[in-house]
């Protein structure tokens, strides 16, 4: 599996929106996005940890390669 890039919360949210996710709500430092029946929660931090990003992509049902292509 390829190594994920270190990215900010805004870049993660933008890439997921390009992939068809829509912002549903935000409470505190967590943004909830939805595409169909898939939900994913993005922590709003300056830099999203690689393990956390991998979990977000797993929730979203997106491969790391597909995500990297939409950054």
C-alpha positions in Angstrom: 0.0 0.0 0.0 1.4 3.4 -0.9 2.4 5.9 1.7 -0.2 8.6 2.2 0.9 12.2 2.0 0.8 14.6 5.0 -2.1 16.9 4.2 -4.1 19.5 6.0 -7.8 19.2 7.0 -8.9 21.6 4.3 -7.1 19.6 1.6 -8.7 16.3 2.8 -12.2 17.9 2.8 -11.6 19.4 -0.7 -10.4 16.1 -2.2 -13.4 14.3 -0.7 -15.8 16.9 -2.1 -14.2 16.4 -5.5 -15.1 12.8 -5.2 -18.7 13.6 -4.6 -19.0 14.0 -0.8 -21.2 16.7 0.6 -20.7 18.5 3.9 -23.5 17.5 6.2 -22.5 19.2 9.5 -19.6 20.3 11.7 -19.5 20.2 15.4 -16.3 21.4 17.1 -13.3 20.0 15.3 -15.1 17.2 13.4 -16.6 17.6 9.9 -19.1 15.0 8.7 -19.3 14.3 4.9 -21.7 12.1 3.1 -21.9 10.4 -0.4 -25.0 8.2 -0.8 -25.0 5.9 2.3 -21.3 6.5 3.0 -20.4 8.8 5.9 -17.0 9.8 6.9 -15.7 12.1 9.7 -12.7 14.3 9.1 -10.9 15.8 12.1 -10.2 19.4 11.5 -6.6 19.7 12.5 -3.7 21.6 10.8 -2.2 18.3 9.7 -4.1 15.0 9.5 -2.0 12.0 10.7 -1.4 9.3 8.2 -3.2 6.6 10.3 -6.2 8.9 10.8 -6.3 9.7 7.1 -6.2 5.9 6.3 -9.2 5.5 8.6 -11.1 8.3 7.0 -10.5 6.8 3.6 -11.7 3.4 4.9 -14.9 5.0 6.2 -15.4 6.7 2.8 -14.7 3.6 0.8 -11.9 5.3 -1.2 -8.6 3.8 -2.1 -5.4 5.8 -1.3 -4.5 6.0 -5.0 -7.9 7.5 -5.8 -7.6 10.0 -3.0 -4.0 11.0 -4.0 -5.3 11.6 -7.6 -7.8 14.1 -6.3 -5.6 16.2 -4.1 
